[in-house]
């Protein structure tokens, strides 16, 4: 009998993902779920799903879940963590959810140094609603509400969430990673693990921004999307660690 | 227990803690500030949690989180802040979570004023959130009643897994009266097996959610919710009927205004005019039956409100066209005077032959 060389993490349910072909949400879900399993906290974890493409994340993570209103996941997570301080609490949010309608909530969850972890998936567009311009859409990038390409004169420049949050003391771990190739996926997992370890040690708020693709709404193939992320997003959204708990000491 | 003199807002906070409230999330807004201030002082002493949120929107979403995690939770605000909370309230109702929301209401619309008003009747009974949802709306007319209703509100919320709304006008929040913290009738409540406290790898995940993309599933959910709301309408109506025997005119008013109406009834009595009062204690479900039982002696109904006329819509529905329905109201933070109500009653009776 053959011995299995690979098994799906128990941090995910058996529900089939609804994500489009080539979308990197699936990879990011798996990384989060593997980290929960490796840290042995799946049974103690309460996750909060956003509104956006990952709205159904509550069906995929094999832990207790809340589905939040658009942008409010950090507030919902605050309510959970304050009454269940011994549980591990995370939010999983996209760029429309976190960087537009939920800007106040993400800033203040960091300000209060809530002991939660946020996985912030940035694909520079509103995916679920059909490809509208996001606060993270690049200058010149076409979207259904920026059909001539995003104009800096009309809409300003894309919001760099990590750089903004890194100015807040309560955000003790802030890192931007990408999943456009295998070495970066491995680095992304390490950052996600650290972001949960920070919470387990009770050190404060931790956020990992994961640069992600949207082949469907970018209108290019999955393979081209990975290249587009590398060529266009990395120069504007530099990867790296912006804050670690050690730095604050 | 002996009576203590307390400000309404603080008494509401104390009642919540006595009822086992373990989390409070709020935001400053006049005239309810003494509630979050009291909770910031007292919650930790009883092993509870207090967070001053960045907005009313965040506060109600914290309530959503804590309620889903299975603890007794409350928020309070005043009219413009309650408007902001509507998003969270519909999610809480949709996800069937228990919580208590206190509105110490002030003048409107918009930023309005900070004085007492009953301009939030619509938002309390119809809600401002999207979709088919309902919640019980309790309207205390004294600080003692506020304490009693807030205490019971947590049981009602847990019993139905539904938000309970307490509408206390600014007068109830700001004045001081003697109150007694007494044991209220408690209900048999099921364990919160649906709450998110971690699966411990020994059960399926609990999911707190109001999304149902399949229309058939959502309709089924709406029908289930509606059955629950029908149970509330059947079981939870509260009303005070006062001085109704032989009444020529029936006043109807709630909250502080009902007390002014009672003063007017005394003045009318002295002039030989018999007036009764229907005081809804639950604004939703509305006490329709009390209006069916109005005696044949009554010639008209006078609705008195600290608004331009909101409850009068429900009065007209409950009256079912039997009697003429009149209105007297003050708004913007102005309170009805007993004599003005007396004058209005005489005007109505003068016109009724």
Interface residues (C-beta under 8 A of the other chain):
Chain A: X13 X42 X43 X44 X45 X46 X48 X55 X56 X58 X59 X61 X62 X63 X64 X65 X66 X67 X68 X69 X72 X75 X76 X77 X78 X79 X80 X81 X82 X83 X84 X87 X104 X105 X107 X108 X111 X112
Chain B: X22 X23 X25 X49 X51 X53 X54 X55 X57 X58 X59 X61 X62 X63 X64 X65 X66 X67 X68 X69 X70 X71 X73 X87 X88 X91 X95 X196 X197 X198 X199 X200 X201 X202 X205 X206 X207 X208 X209 X210 X211
